[in-house]
Amino acid sequence: MVDIVSTALARRIALAAQGFARPLPAAPGTRAVNGVIDRLSLLQIDSVNVFERSHYLPAFSRVGAYDRAALDRITTGRRGRMVEYWAHQAAFIPRELWPLFHFRRAAFRANGSDWGGWVAQDAPLAEWLRAELAANGPMRASEIEHDANERRGPWWGWSDVKRTLEMMFRTGDVVCVERRRFERVYALPEQALPGELLDTAPPEADAVRELVALAASAQGIATEADLADYWRMKRAPVRQAITELEEAGVLLPVEVPGWKTGARQTPAWLHRDAKRPRRIETAAVLSPFDPVVWFRPRTERLFDFHYRIEIYTPEPDRKFGYYSLPVLMDDRVVGRVDLKSDRQAGVLRVQSAWAEPGAPADTAARLVPVLWRAAAWQGLDDVTVTGRGDLSPALAAELGADDPAATAAHPWP
């Protein structure tokens, strides 16, 4: 008999799997950050820096104001435990997962239109770049002297050197060993990864099965679409992996009333190690690229929360703000805030704040400590509400009720 899981319990299972079922540590260090990575298996990267870059935010949401330098050490250089690859989108993944993406690198290489086809089409330049990296070590594209290194045409104005390096990054001919001023530093794989990772290439079916198992562990409870999206994999091999993991007892079929495709019940699976907490007690802001909300259909199924990022929307057409972050309280998404770290003025600016229908009356009161914690984490001295939104007046009132002389001593973790 298939187990029935209520939507409320499904939310709590998903949030527990993502690391929201435990209190914030008093002094989060490298161990706490590594724990987040162990749960999620990846950190998506994005260039927007209006509040903070995306890959720093999941750990902040889960463990509080940690030292970002700790994450830099984990994600950077030969001694870091992570490497960048095209996993969900561009993302940091634990290095031990590198062999599991051999099938994806092979697919990029076989794609004759854009990716591997570009490298094959311009093989002399690719070979020259390999030789240049072999001779000089890791380099940014902007540091490479070549006649083809001139910005032009489409593809964000990339030069042929930059575009070729990006194609080689996808095919695995080069890796990104770190970022400097957010610019990729390219290296040959053997300059950045140990030989045992480079010499391992599991069959695609085995790799997909292991990736699906990791996605299931990170999500707790999921549909086939959820599991496929976590690593951006095709549905057919994911479906086969689910069957095999179900037969092995790793995935348990469940039914979540209300999770439907049209009039049909959408099949779902519970990871065998998933916790079923009776309650979730948390207050956090989430990156737009946090696994809790990055797959919008899952977000709507779990939280009845319609979310779209508006950074590419013309300003007059934005409803909620340029970089609006979902606000998570307990097991619900109750609002969104558009944050900006004004580093010159030393202020965290709440450019807009909106409450979801049915948000609890104490939403503003519970969000203010999160904002102070975010400001302190960013090295900012103040929080101000500068914009619009139906939650903004209540936030401004809560902030105004604080004693300004005591803000430095706020007890928020």
N, C-alpha and C positions, 0 to 999 in steps of 0.2 A: 504494500500500500504506500502511495506517495505521501510524504509528510506535507502538511499544510503549514505555511509560514505566513503570518499576517504581514501587511505592508509595514506596520510600525516595527515589528521584530526584524524584518528585512533591513530596515534603515539602521537599526542598532547593530545588527550583524555586520553590515557593510562598514559602519563607522568604527566598530571595534577592530575589524581586520585592518583598517587604515591607521590605527593607533590612537584613537580618540577615547578609549575607555579607561584611561589612567590619568591621574592628576599630573600637572606640570611639575617637573623636578625643580627643586629649589635653585640648583646651580647647574644647568644643562651643559655638559661638556662633550668631548668627542664620542664617548660611549653612547650618549643619548642620540647624537646625530647619526652614528652608525646604526643604531636601532631603527631609526626611521628608514634608512636605506635598506636594511634587511627586510622590512615590511613591504616597501613599495617596489623595490628592485630597479627603480629608475627615477630620475629627476628631469622633467622636461625643461628645455632651455628656451628662453625667449629674450629678444633684445630690448624690450621696453623697460626703462629704468625710472619711470616717473615716481614710483614709490620704492620698489626694490626689484631686482631682477628675479624672474620667476623661479629659478632653481633654488634660491635661498628660502623661499616662502613655505614650502611644505614642512620643513623642520621647525620653523618659527611657529607655525600653526599648531604643531603637535607637542613641542617641548618648551616653547617660550623663547626668551631672549638669549640665545646661544651666541657664541663667538663665531662670526662668519668666517674668520680665518681658519677655524677648525674644518669647515666644509671645503674651503679652498685646498687645504692640505690633502683632503680625501680625494678631491676631483682633479688635482693638478700634478703633472710630472710623472716621472718613472716610478716614484714610490707611492703615488696615490693608489687607492684601491678601485678607482673607477676610471672609465675611459668613455669618451664621447662617441656615440654612433647614432645612426638613423633608426631608432628603436620604435618609439611611438611617433613623435616627430624627432627633431634633434634632441638628444637626451644624454645625460650621464648614466651609464650602466656599470654594475660591478664587472671588473675585468674578466672574471670567470665565465661570464655570459658571452664573451666575444665569439667563441666557437659556435654558439647556437645560432648566430646570424650569418653563418657561411652561406646558407641557402639564399639569404637576401642579397648578399654581396654578389653571388653568382647571378641572381636575377637582374640586378642592376647592370652587370657586365653584359648579359645577353640582350638587354633592351637596346636595340639598334637605333632608336629614334633620338634619345636625349642623353642617357647616362653613359653606359658602357660604349655606346656607339660613338660618342664624342671622343672618348679616349682612343678608341681604335682608329677613328678618322684622323686624329692628330697624334698618332703614335710617336713621331719624332719629338714633339714637344713634351709628351708624357715621359719618354725615355730621358730627355734632357733634364726634366725636373727630378726624376729619380736620382740621376747622377749628381745633381746640384745638392739635394738633401743628403746624399751619401757622403759628399765631400765636406759639407758645411754644417751638418746637423740640422735640428729642427729650425724652421723659419716660417715667418708670416709671408703671405703672398706679396705684401707691400715691400718686403725686403729683398725680393728676388729681382735681379737685374736681367732683363730680357726685352728684346724689341716688341714682343707680344704682350708685355705687361703695361698696357695702356688702356685705361677705361674707355669703353665705347659700346654703342648699341644697346640692345635689351639686356635682360638678366641683371637688373639693378645696376647697369653700367659696368658690369664686371669686365675685366680684361680677359684675354684668352688664357693667360696664365692662371688667373683666379678661377675661371670657369673649369679649366682642366683639372686643377687641384680639387675642386669641389666634386667633380665626377670621380676622380681617383679616390676621394674620401668615401664615396658611396660604394665603390667597387672593392675597397679595402687595399688599394695600391698604396695609399698613405693613410695615416691616422692623425687625429687631432690630439696632440699631447697636452695642450693647455690653451688658454686664451689670454691675450694681452690686450687690455683696453677693449675687450670683447672680440678681438680679431683672432681667428683660429691660427694656431701655430702648428704647422704640418710637419710630420716626421714619417720616415719609413717605418713600417710595422715592427721590424726587428730592432729599431732604435727605442721603441716604447713598450713593447710587450714581450714577456718571456716566451721562449721557444715552444714550451709545451702547449701554450694557447694557440700559437700560430700553426702548429703541426696537427691540430685536432680539427676534424671536419665531420661531425656526426651526420648521418642521413637526415634529410629534411623531415621525414615523419617523426623521427626521434626528437629532433630539435623543437618542432612545433608542439609535440606532446609535453615536453618539459616547460616550454614557454606558457602553454595553456595552464599547466599546473601552478606556475608562479603567479599568473594572472588570477587564478581562482583563489589562491591563498591571500593575495593582496586585496581582493574584492569581497571575500567571504561568501557572498551569494551573488549569482550572476546568470544572465542569459547567454546564449551562444553569441549574440551580437556584442555583449559586453566583453566577453572573453576574447573575441576576435579583435575588438578595437584596442585593447590594452597594449598590444604590440603591433597593431595595424596589419593584421594577417588576413588572408583570404578565408572565406567562410568554409569552403569544402574541406580543406585539411584540418581546420579547427574542429569541424563537426566529427571527423574521424578520431581526432585526439580526445574529444569529449567521450565518445563511445568507449575508447580504450581505458580512459581514466575512470569511467563509471564501472567498467568491468573489474578494474583493479581496486575498487573501493575508495579511490581518492575523491571522486565526485559523487555526491548523493543527490538523486533527482528529488526536487521539491516543487510545490505549487504555491505561487503567491497570488491570491485573489486580487484582481485588478490589473495584474500584468498581462495584458492582452494585445494581440496583433489583430486588429479588426474585431471580429466576434470570437476569435479563437484564443484559448489560453496559451500564453507564451511559456514554453518549457524553461525551467530554471534549475540550477544545481547549487548545492551547498558544499563547500570544501569540508572534508571530514574533520579538520582541526579548527573549524570556525567556532568562535565563542558566541554564546547567545545571552548577552547581558540583559538584565531586567531594566536597566536605565543607563543612559549616557549623560554625563554631566560635564559640559565643556562650553567654552565661549571662544570663538576664533574667527579671524578673517581668512579667506582662502584665496590662493592665486587663481586666476582664470584658467590656469593650466595644471591645477591640482587634480590628481586622479579621482577625487570625490565628485568633481563637477565637469571634467574635461569632455566626457562623452555625453552630450546634451540629452539624448533620448533616455539614458540611464538616470540622469539628474532629474528629469521630469517624472520618471517612474517612481523613483525613491522619495523625492521631496515635493512633488507637484510644484516645481520651481522652473520657470521658463527663463533661460539665461543665454544671452548673446553678448559677446564682447564688442564694444563700440569704437575701438581705436581706428578702425577703417571707415567709420561712418562720419560723414561731414558734420561739423559741430552743430549746425542748426537742426540736424535731424536726430541728434542723440537724445535718448530718453533718460538714461540713468547716469551717463558720464563717460569720460574717455577711458579710464582704467578702473571700472567698477568691480569691487571684490565682493563675492558672496559672504554673508555673515552667518556663521553656524552657531547655533545655541542649542545645547543638548542634542537631540536627534532631529532637529529641524533647521532648515535654512530660512531665516526670519527676515532677511533684508539684504541690502547691498550698500557699500560705501565707496565713493570715488576718492582715493587717497593720493596725495602728492607730498613727497619729502622735499620741502623747500630748504635745501641745505645751506643756502646763503643766509637766509633769515633765521635758521635754526628752529623751524616750525613744521610740524606735521599738519597739513591742511586737509580738512574734510571738505572736498569740493562739492559733494552732494551726498545725501544719505536718505535712503528709502526703506520703508518697512513693507514687508509682505502682508497680504490680507491675513488677519488672524494672528499677527505677531503679538507675543505677550506684552503686557503693559510695562514690564521692567526691561524691555529690550535696550533702551538707551542707557539705563543705569548699569546694565551688565556689559554693554559695549564700551563704555568709557574706560574702564581699566584695561581693556584690550588695546585701545588707542594709546593710552599712556605707555603701555608696555612696548607698543610698536615704535612710539617716538623715542623712548630710551634706547631701544635696540638700534635705531637709526642714528643715534647720537644727537637727537634734537631735544630742545628744552621746553617746547610748548606744543599744545594742540589747539587748533582753532577751527571753527566751523565757518566756512566762507561761502558755501554754495547753497543750492536749493534742495528740495526734497522734503517729503512729509515727515521724515525722521529727524531732520536737521534742527527744528526748534527744540525738541526734547533733548537732543544731544547738547546743544548750546546751553540749555538750562542746567543740565547735569555738570557740564564743564564749568559753568559759572558758579555752581554751588561749591566747587572745590576751593580750598584756601590756597591761593597762588604761592604763598610762602612755603607750603608743605608739599608742593608737587615733586620736588626732588626726593622726598622721602616716602613717596607712595609705596605701599607694601606689595604692589603687583609683582608677581614673579617675572 
